[in-house]
């Protein structure tokens, strides 16, 4: 900080001996103001030693004006000798870097230790209140960032949205909308354009209405290419016909639903909802003949769908559910018992915690218990109030489950990346999972049924991709039926057609599949060239 840098030019040992004199190390001149305070040192440094002054304060200015994450704070160059502007700049940096980026609490600025620290960094730091941060500084920063986002979005023609709903620990619901696009410099950009409190019911109408309001505010409603959501029924219905409801389309869809009621059953409606249950569209109807583009705007979240596949497999195999239940009981006790914690510390091991919203927390729990070893695990289990018994077969089951789910865990982690394109991973990931299940099935003793259930679930929840791989016609109502997944994979230099080798298809079938994908790309280019660019 400024106060820290200029101290190197000032002889503080002389001050301790004689408070009436100040000594500059550069020119060895004594100086003081009328009150005996050495606050005129900056003026002396600027006037008598301009080169050293620029070295100190130019580097400081570079630190403050550094542009991170592509969004600047909107402040012009300032004169850091101006005390008021320097104070504002420090407060702005505290808010932006500590409160926002480090996610520290607002009341940090009112804690005595923090204020003492800031005094050490800058002798003339003036404390700021939590109230000022909340009602003045953060809203001004938000306004600047929103302006930058508006300017960025005005320069692009197409954007993709992700929409999701969360609940915090107090069961308050929020809806978040993120925007993804490629800027003029061919760089990937991802912005959180709004994060709203959702006080109304989680119905499709309310979700779509809030989305429309946000998009209208940013003037990008006509630029939306795709919307990615999870598989909740309200999300599927909200964006089924794009960003606006069509009464005629809804009426036709309701008729189709009535025809399918006797054949379709919905189990565990929210968690295990099937997209095809609400995506049956009669494409032969005359109501759709007049549509220029009948492709759905909504895409299912790949990571969430993969999670549902794994939960299907774990739930439908009874003996795995029993072993998993033992692991959950042990994991819960390990977080509540100091005796177990001491034993784990001695052997340098830990037991991962369960998280109901993430399937791979179950995977990490089983993997952590498996790494402990049977002898140490037996000694840990004896410390429980109600001990559970892990048999030899239980360890074999854990080993097989961990081996089966390892590629799924790696794919889930890969899909969480914020800096690379993940849509091109979908098809190679599905191919890899299928081939992995076929190969590992021959090595299993107990978990062959888990492999079967995973295979069935993948075929069902990713039927659009599976049918294209098998050169079968894909219906409009099938999940993951969009040709976008195959086009993105082939156009990605990391994948191209390399993933076809894992399928071990006959030469004729492989050539037919390649030709079909190339034709999809050609058709998309032809269609895109005939459409006008969206207006801002």
N, C-alpha and C positions, 0 to 999 in steps of 0.2 A: 504494500500500500504506500501512499505518498509519505505519510508520517514515518514509515519505516525506512524508506529510501534516503530521505534527506538527512537522517541522523548520522550517516557515515561522513558527512562533511562538517559536522559540528563537534567540537571538543567538549564533551560533557564532564570530563574529569576536571577541566578548568572551572566549570560552573560550580562543582562541588566545593572547590577551594575558595572561589571568589564569585559570588552570585552577581556582582556588579559588572563583570566583564564577560564578553563572549569572544571566542576565537575561531575564525574560519581556517580550516586546515589548508585551503587552497592558496590563500594570499596572506594568512597569518595577520589579518586585520581584526582589531577589536571593535565591537559596535554594540549599541543598545538603544532602546527607545527611551522616551521621557519617563515612562513608568518603571523602567528597569526590566521589562519583559523582552525576550529576544524573538518577538514575533515577526521582526522585519528581516529575518534570515532569507526567506524566499525572494524578497525583493532584491536583497544584496546578491543572491546567487544569480538571479535573472539579469541584473544589470552588469555585474562585474565578470560573471563566468557564464556567458550564454551557451557555449558548447556543452558544458557539463549539465546545465539546466535542461537543454533539449534532450540529452541522453536519458536523463531521469524521467522527465514527464512525457516524452514521446512514447517510451516503452510502456508507461503506465496507461497512456491513452489507448495504445494498441490492445492492452488487456481488456479494457472496458468495452471497446467497440468491436471485439471479436465476434464474428457472425457464426452461430452454431445452428445446426439443424435446418439451415435454409431460411429461417425467419428472423429478421433483425428486430431490435427493440425500437427502431424508429427514431432514435435520438441522433441529432447532428453532432458534429465535432464541437467540443466545449473547451473553454479556457479553464484549466485545472487550478490556476492561481485564484480564480474566483471562488471564494469559500462557500458561498451558497450553492453554486452549481456543483461543486465538488461533493458537498454533503448529499445533495439529491442523487448524484451518481452512485455514491456508496450505498444509499438506501435502496436504490433501484437494483443494484447488483445483489444485495442481500435478499431482496424479494424474489428476483428472477432465479438466482443460482441456488440459494439455500432453501427458501420456502417452497418454490415451485418445482425446480428440477430435483432437489434432494428430498422433497416431500416431507419437510420438517414442519412442526406445528407453528402456528402464527405467534403463539405466546413466547416463542424462543427469544424474540427481540426484547422482551421485558424481564428476562432472567438476569440476575446480577452477574453471573459468570460470563454470559455473552457480552454484556455491556463492558465488563472489565477487559475482556479480550479485544473488543473493538477500540477501547481506549489505548491499549498497547499498540494496535495497528495504526491508529490515527488519533493523535492527541486532541484534535478538535472535533472528534465525532460527537454528534448530538443525538441522543437516544430517540428512537421512533416508537410509537405506541402500536399495539395490535389493532386498535380501532382505525388508525390511519392506513395501515396496510390493507385492512379488509374493505374499507369504504372509499379509499382514494387511489392507492398505488396499484393494487391488483386490478380493479376495473379499468384503470387507464392502460395498463399493460394488455389486458384482454382486448380493449378497443383497437390498440395498435396491431395486435396479431390478427384480429378479424379483418382489418383493412388489408393487411398483407395477403391473407388467404383469398379475399375477394379479388384482389389484383391478379393473383396466380390463376384462379379459376376462370377469369375472363379471357385468359390466353389459350385455354385448351378447348377442344371440341368434344371430347368424350371422357367420361369419368365412370368409375365403378364404386358402388357403395357397399359397406358392410353395416348391418343393423343388428343390435343385440340388446337384451334386457337383463339387468342384474338386480339383485336385492342385497342390501348391506346387512350388517349384524342386527340392526334394528328393524329389519323387514321392510325397509323403505325401497321402493322400486325406482330404477333409473333406466333410461333408454339412451344408448350411445350410437352416434352415426359418424362413421369415418369415410373419408373420400380418398380414392386412389387413382392416380393418373401418371402419365409420362410427360414431363415438361418439354419445353423447346430444346433443351440441351440433352435430351434423351436420358434423363435421370428419373428414377422412380421417386414418386412423391406420395406421402400418406399423411393426411391431416385429419385430426378430430375436429369436425366442423360443428358439432354440438353434443352436449351431454345434459339431458333434461330429466327433471323429476317427473315420474309417471304416477300421478295420483289416481287416475281413473282405472277402470278395469282393463285387463290386458286383452282386449278384443281386437280383431283385425281392423275394424273401422277406426278405433282410437289410434292404433299404431300407424295406419296409413295416413290419417289426418295429421299427426305430428310430423311424419316424414315429409308430407307435402308442404307444410308450413316452413320447415327448415330449408327445403330445396328452393322454394319460392323466394326466401330471404336471400339466398346466395345466387339466385337466377340461373340454376343449373338443371332444372327439371327436364328440359329437352335434351340435355347432354348425357343423361344417365344411360349407360350401356347395359350393365348388369347390377343386380342387387344380391348380395350373399347373406343368407340368414341360416339359423339352425332349423331343425325339423319340427318345431312346435307348430301345432295346428293353426294358431292365430297368425304366425309369420307366413305360413304357406298361403293362407287365404288372403292376407293383406296385400301381397304382391303377385298374386296368381295371374292377374290380368294387367300387370304393369302398375303404374302409379295412379291410375284412375279406374274406378269401377264402371263396368259396362252392364247395364241392367239386362240387356238381351243375352249377353254371354253368361251371366250368372244364372239366368233362367234356364238356359240350355244345360249348364253344368248341373243344376239341381235335378233336372230330369234324368241325367245320366247317373247321378248318385242314387236316385230312387230305384233305377234298374239294377244297380249293383249291391243293394242293401242285403239281399239274401245270400250273396256270395262272399262278401267281405266282412271280416271281424276285426275290430280294433282292440288290441290288448295293450294295457298300460298306456293310455292315450297320449299323455304328454311325453313320457320318456321314450316309448318305443313306437312312436307314430310313423306310419309308412307314407312317404310323399305321394305314392300312386293312389292312395285312398281319396285324395282331394285334387288330383290332377288329371282326371279323366275328362278329356275334351273331345266332343264329336266333331272331328275335322271335316267330315263329309257334309256337315250341315251348311245350308246356304248362308247362314249368318256369318260364317267365317270366310266365305269365298271372296268377299269384298275387302278383306283385310290384306294390306300390302305385306305385312310382316307378322306372322303368327307365332314366331319363336318366343318362348317365355322369357321374361326379364329376370326372374328370380332363379338363383342357383343355390343348391343345398351346400352347407358348410361341409367340406370333406372331412375335417378333423372330428366334427361332431358325429357325422355318419359312421366313421370308422370306430368311434367310441361306442356307438350303439351296437355295432357288430360284435365287438369284444364282450360287451355286457350280455348280449344274447348267448354267446358261447359259455361264459362263466355261470350264467343263471341256469342253463338247461342241462348241466352236468352235475348230478347230485353229489357225488363223492368229492368233486372239486369245491363245491359250495361248503361242504363240511370242513375241509382243510382250511379254506379261506376264513371261515368263521373262527377257527382256532387262532389263526394268525391275527385276526382283528382283536380278539380278546387279549392276547398277549401284548399286542401293540398298545392297547388302551391301558393295561396295567403298567407297562414299562414307563409310561408318561406320568403315572400317579404314584409310583413306588420309589422311594429313595434307595431302598436296598437293591432293587434291580438296576437302578441307575448306577450305583457304585460298582456292581459286578460288570456291567457293560463298559464302564470306564477302565476297569482293570484289564479287560481283554481287548480294549481299544476297538470296540464295536458299537453300533447303534441300531435301533429299530425305527424305521421310517414311520411317520404318522399317516393316518388315513385321511383322505379328502374325498368326500362323497361326490364332488363335482368333477373329479378327474379320475378316469379309469387307471391311468398309469401310477397313481398313488397305491393302488392295490398291487400292481406289479412290483413297485419299489419296496413295498412292505414284505412281500414274499421273498424277494431277492435278498433283502437285509437279514431276514430270519434264516434263510438258507446259508448265508455266509458265516453265521455264528458257529455252526457245527453241532452235531447231536449231543456230545458230552457236555459242552458249555450250556447248550440250550436246556438240557435236563436239570442242571443246577439252577438255572434261572427260573424255570417253571416251578420248582419246589418252593420258591419264595413267594409265590402267588397265594392269596387267600383261598381261592378255588382253582387249584392247578388244572391245567389241560395237559393231555398226554399226546405227544407227537410220536407216532409209530414209524417203523422203518419205511412202510409203504407211503406214509405221509411225506417223508423226505423225497422219495422217488417221484411222487406226484408233483411236489414243488419244483423239483429239478426240471421235469418235463414241461410244466406250465411256463416256467421262466424261459426255457429254450423256445417254446412255441411263440410266446408273446414278445420276444426281444425285437424282431424286425418291426412289429407294430409300434413299439415304444420309440424306436429310432425314427420312424416315419412321423409320428406325432410331434416329436421334438423338432424335426426338420420343418414341419408345416407351421411352426410358431415363429418362424423368422420374419423380421420386419424389413429386411434390407434386400431380399431377393424375391424373384417371382416364384410363387408356389403353385399356380394353376397347372404348370407344365409337369409337376411332380405326380399328379393324380393318377394318370394312366400307368406310368412305370411303377408306381407304388402298388397299385392293384395287381399288376402282373407279377411283381416280386412276391407279394403276399400269397398269391395262388400257387406259384411254383415252390415257395417255401413250405406251404402246407402239404403239397404233394410229396416233397422230398423227406420231410421230417416224420411223416406218418409211418414210414417203414421202420423207424428207430424207436418207436414208443411202445411201452408196455401197458400203461393204464389210460392215457389221455387221447386215445384214438377218437373217442366220441367228441371231445373238445374240438379236434381238427375238423370233424364232420360238421359240427354246428357252426363253426367259423366259416367254413366253405359255403354252407347253405345261406348263412346270413349275408355274406359278401355277394353271392349270386342274386340275392333278393334285393338288397339295398343299393347295389351298383349295377342293376340289371341292364341299364342303357349301355354302359361300358362293356359289360360281359357279352352282350349280344353283338356289338360291333366287332369285338375280337373274334367271335365265332361266325362272323359274316352272316348274321341273322338280321332281318329287318327290325328296326327300332321304332317302337310306338311313341306317340307324343306324350303319353301319360307316364312313361317309365322314368324312374329316378335316374339322374345323371345321363339323360339322353342327349344333352347338348353336344354337338360336334366340336364345340370350343375346346374341350379337354384334349382331343386327339390333335387338333390343329396346333394348339399351344405347345404340345409335346414335340411334335415334328419340327416346328420352327425354332425350338430351343436348341442352340448348338450343343448343350450338355447332353441331350438325349437323342435327337434326330430319330433314326430307326434302330438304334442300338438295342433298345429294350425288347425288340422282337425275337432276339436270340434266345431269351429265356423261355419263350413259348414252345420252341422246338416244333414249329408248324411245318407241314409239307411245303415244298418250294412253290407249288401252284397257289396254295392258300396264302402263303406269305406275300407273294406278288399281288394277289387280288386285294389283300388288306392294305398294302402300300398304295395301290392304285386308287382304292376307295378314299383313303385319307388325302391323297393329293387332289382328288376330285373335289373333296369337301373344301379344301383351301381355294381351289380355282373358283368354285361356286360362290364362296364368301367374297372373294375379291371382285367378281363380276357384279354381285349384288351391291357391294359397298360403293363401287364406282358409279352406279346409277342413282344413288341416294344423295340429296343435297346435304351440305354440312349444316349442323345445327346452329341456330342463331343464338347469340348470347342474350 
